Amino acid sequence: MTSNHSSPLPRLMQAGMTALQAGDLDAALLRFGEARRIAPTDVALLRSLAALYQHAARWGELWSVAETGLALHPDDAGFSIARIAALGGAGCTAAALTLAQAQSRMTPDDPQLAQHHGTLLLQTGDAATALQIGKAALARHPDMPALLGMAAEAAFRLGDHASARGWLDHAVTLEPQNRTLRLARATMLLSLGDWAPGLADYEYRLLPDATREIVRRDLHIPRWQGEDLGQRGLLVVAEQGVGDQMRFLRDILALQPFCGRMIVECAARLVPLLRRSLPEGIAVVAAEEQRDGRRHVFDYGWLASQSHAMGGADFYIEMGSIMLRLFERGVTPGH
């Protein structure tokens, strides 16, 4: 790294760290990327960028950083693993698996490599080998959440639900706010019909992650937390893709008897279908959604002017959270 005090490099690095501490991953990557253009062979900077790009699932940029690092240090295990992660994330599973197998012979005790190797094997359907790798790595590194999650998925696929639950429980204890781990456990619990903890974990999907953040602009009504809706209006807001929005239809229908009024927001192309499928008293509106990088911005400027014609809305709830509210009212979800 240059020692020239007039260089903007220290300022960029500090700005990147400040943004990262504030949770603004996009701004952090922008500043670190600018720093890389000033010091393209700074190994410490390349390592930081590799970790950030992998966290943000920016596979092309991760590949570039890994290749630059390997050109400087061909035997560096960290950059080799970053290259494997980039290939696997980009869908080049066979190539990534070949590299992972070769790297495993050179650094067999690396837990990050074991986690990536096992994940690639799961993508090819080889849960048995993934579980074998996971168990061996956990014997040496029992407190690595990502490794615990990989081993749990392999065990669950093979029918070892007790081990899967134990590993996921431990991983969540280590990182209680880890969205990926919570959703993995929710998927397992809900598939087994363990509704209460499964639905509680499923709420963690609402946390932003490195690849996606939902912003609901001008939504000036409170989120529904279970208040009586007999004489009130509820806005059901869209989330996830069109397939999930169609799947949530049955939950909307099950919730209607508890509501005085209901407005359902969905993807524009689903409006005709939902209007045909839902009772006439339920209003259906198209989501006003725009994408800004990883941010999905939903605009509710229409709500103040249009909701009165629909009877008004006093609360809102995300489509995927209806299951939890129904369960609290004694309605058991279906598988």
PyMOL commands that set and color helices and strands:
alter all, ss='L'
color gray80, all
select helices_A, chain A and resi 9-21+25-38+43-55+59-72+77-89+93-106+111-123+127-140+145-157+161-174+179-191+195-206+242-247+249-258+268-277+301-310+319-328
alter helices_A, ss='H'
color red, helices_A
select strands_A, chain A and resi 213-217+233-237+261-266+283-286+289-292+295-299+315-318
alter strands_A, ss='S'
color yellow, strands_A
deselect
rebuild
show_as cartoon
